[in-house]
Amino acid sequence: MAIEMTYGNFFLLSLFYFWASSTSLSLGIGYYTVYRPIIAGMVTGLILKDVQTGMQAGALINIIYIDFVSTGGSFKGDQCLTAIIAATAAILFSLDPIEAAAIAFPFGFLGILIWKYRLKINNIFVRIYEKKYRENKFSDICIYNGLLPQLLLYLMSFAVIVTAFFLMFLFCNLLIYSDKVTNILYYVGMTLVVFSAFNILFKLRNKKNFIIFASFFIVTILFSLRAYQLFIVLLIILSFISDYKIFAGYNNQKNRIIRKRDLVYSWFIWKNFSHSCYSYERLMGMAFAHSMKNIFKRLYSDRDTVRKAIHSHTEFFNTEPNMGTPIHGYIISLEEERKLKNESFEEGNISYIKKSMMGIAAGLGDSFTQVVLTPLYISMSLMLCLDGSYYLSLLPVALLALNIIFISYKGFMKGYYHGRDSLMERIKAVKNSKIKKYFPFMFSAILGSTMGNLLYPAVVENILTKIIIILVILLTFIVQTKRFPGPNSNL
């Protein structure tokens, strides 16, 4: 065993797992960064004092989960927990990261329990809030959307990670020192990674993507194409095709009751707590109301009026939390107009406007942030990591985080200052996005280079193995292009 697991290490890992699973207190970028296996593996390695091994294990898990998309709280597996287990197993038991990936893969299904029961249990906090509100008792939305759900999540996360570590240690201590077992684990892990890579290509359903993948795979194997070289080319391409309309600014010409700092604080609350009390009954309803608290305190001085105003926004709401922020800004401007016109909360159609806008923002938003931006930047990070550029591999993750923050912030502000049209402009920009259009080709090139770097050490000294791999790639290409002749740009 390379090092000993201490209680301090375990506490830090449990705290990190809670934070990554929470998506709260991370300015909305935690889901796209710290929850992803390559970063989860890095943090695990940092805690256990072997960052490179942790990142390698996390990168392999990330290939398996590269097409991960969560809509409406549905998960196919907990990639963060899987990465933590893989990195821990690789470091503590001196395993090859591929062997550790095979051990950790089943634990992803254990993590699903958190999301399955979290959404049900959070209904309890919604009902308690409603009861308190009806009884005219203390019903601070911060308690029921923030504090209590997060305390519950920590207890659930702690229970899950304790169970996962117990089972992982039990398995490793019983079987890991058998050469036959480690050999089996190696081939199982490699099969999972290779199968996942080809499964992604099949989902793209375009023969051009197979050509690009095979070309970059072969070039990487035969000519030792370095990941940083392809990364530089991709950055240049992205600088030309970036969708600047999505990041467009706004004209700050309003001078009413709501101040700029009120908007910033409301945006800040939404970004940190959009999924804090995610429940089957309301989904993001409690979070929307939470983000409006300071707005209503600014608009109204009467405490009871503020309570009623906040409660009016606890209704069902669900959208993509970053692309959909123009809705929030627009609703704030409408609430401000309602105050200026002295309308009651029963008057007007703000609720209908909010509900009519959330659906289209949710669908197109997920198709851009989760299906395009995140796989694109995370795959670049994996490519660099598996080629040994560990520090450079953090740059794509940082760029992804900045993209998400800018998309969210600009949309929120533009929604307030420009109204409904701001969301329509954003939706149009996403539909016509050049990044979305060319994503499958860039992604196929990155995936080909990544798999080439992963398999390169195994074949570098064996020309016959090189020929066999190239023939397998070409044969797979021929078979799959006959099965999927039609184009499709989505994962």
Number of C-alpha atoms within 10 A of each C-alpha: 12 10 12 11 13 10 9 10 14 18 12 15 22 22 15 20 23 23 21 23 23 23 23 24 16 16 19 24 23 19 19 22 22 23 25 27 34 34 26 31 35 28 23 30 24 15 18 21 14 20 18 21 24 32 30 30 35 35 33 29 32 29 27 22 23 24 19 19 19 13 12 15 16 11 18 13 21 25 30 29 33 32 35 33 30 35 36 30 26 27 27 17 18 15 23 19 26 27 25 30 33 24 24 26 22 14 26 20 15 17 24 20 16 16 20 13 12 20 20 14 18 25 19 15 19 21 13 13 23 15 13 13 16 10 10 11 10 11 18 16 22 17 15 23 27 22 13 15 23 21 12 14 22 18 12 19 24 19 13 21 22 14 13 22 17 11 13 18 16 12 12 16 12 9 12 18 11 10 10 11 12 20 12 13 21 21 14 16 25 19 14 19 23 15 14 18 21 18 14 19 22 19 14 23 22 21 21 17 24 26 20 21 27 25 19 23 28 23 15 21 24 17 8 15 18 18 25 18 10 18 19 11 10 15 11 11 14 16 10 11 14 14 17 12 13 23 19 15 14 15 9 12 8 13 8 10 15 17 12 13 9 17 22 14 16 22 21 17 24 27 25 21 27 29 25 25 30 27 25 16 17 19 25 27 24 31 29 25 23 27 26 28 22 17 23 25 17 15 18 13 10 10 11 11 16 20 19 13 22 23 21 15 21 21 17 15 20 22 25 24 22 26 28 29 29 32 28 27 27 27 21 24 21 18 20 20 14 17 16 12 9 10 12 11 16 9 9 13 10 19 15 9 15 17 16 12 17 21 16 16 25 19 15 21 21 21 19 19 22 20 22 22 20 26 24 25 23 29 26 28 29 32 30 29 26 24 21 17 17 19 11 14 27 21 16 21 25 15 13 20 21 13 17 21 18 16 21 24 23 21 30 27 26 25 25 26 20 20 20 18 13 26 27 15 14 23 19 14 16 21 14 12 19 15 20 21 17 15 21 24 19 21 24 27 23 28 27 27 32 29 24 27 24 18 19 18 11 11 17 13 10 10 11 10 13 19 14 12 17 18 12 13 19 17 11 14 22 14 10 18 18 10 13 15 12 11 12 13 17 15 22
